[in-house]
Amino acid sequence: MPLRPLWLCRACAAPWPCAPARLALLREYADDRVALLIHLAGLLHEATTQLYTLNPHDAPEPAQLFARFLGWARSRSPS
C-alpha cells in the first residue's frame, strides 16, 4: 500500500502504484479484473482528494491520475 497522503511507494518512493505494486495487484486480482478496477477506482478517488488537499495549485492533472491508477489495469483487447 502507498504512503498516504503523498501516494508514494513505501519501498521505492516512486508514485504509487509503481511497477512492482502493479505486478502485485495483477497477481492478487488475477481472477477478477473487475474487482481490481473497482479497488483502484476507490483508491483513485481517495488519492485525488488527498493530493488536491495537500497542494491544490500543483496537484496532478485528472488525466494523469486516471492513467496512473486505472489506465494501466484495463484489459487489452486483442488486435
N, C-alpha and C positions, 0 to 999 in steps of 0.2 A: 504494500500500500504506500501511497505517496506521503511525503512530509507536507502536511497542511498547515497553514493556508497558502503556502508557496507553490504547491503542486510540483515538487521536485522529487526525484527518486531518492530514497533513503540510502541506497547503496552507491550510486554513481553521480548523483546531483544533477542528472540530465532532466529536462522537462518530462514529467510523468504523463502517460506511460512511455517509458523508454523501450528500446528494443528487447531487453531481457524481460521486462514486465509484460510486453505484448505477447511474447512467446509463452510465458507462464499463463497468461489469461487464455490464450488459444488452447493450451493443453487442458486447463481447468474446465473450459466450456466446449471441449472438442465435440461433444454430442448434442450441444444445444446452442447454436449460433444466435437464435432469437434471444435467449436468456442473457448471453454475453452483451448483445446490443442494448438490451433494456438496462442491464447493470451499468454499462458505460454511459448511457444517456443520463442516468441518475447522477453519476459522478461528474459528467459534463455540466449539469445544472448546478451542482454544488461548487465545482471549481469556478464556473463563471461568476457566481455570486461572490465568492471569496476573493478572486483575483481583481474584480472590479472594485470591491470594497477596499482592498489594500492600496490600489493605485488607479483611481478612475481615469486619470489622464494618460496612462501608459499601459493599460491592460491590453492583452492580445485581442485581435480582431475576431469577431464571431466565426468567420470562415476558417481562421487558423485553429481556433478551439475545436470546431467541428472536425477538421482533418486530424487533429491530434488525438481526439477522444473516440471518434466514431468512423471517420473515413477509412482508416486502415483495416477495420474489422468487418466491413461489409463483404458479403460473399462476392466472389468474382465469377461472372458468367463466362462460360467457355466461348471462345470466338468462333 
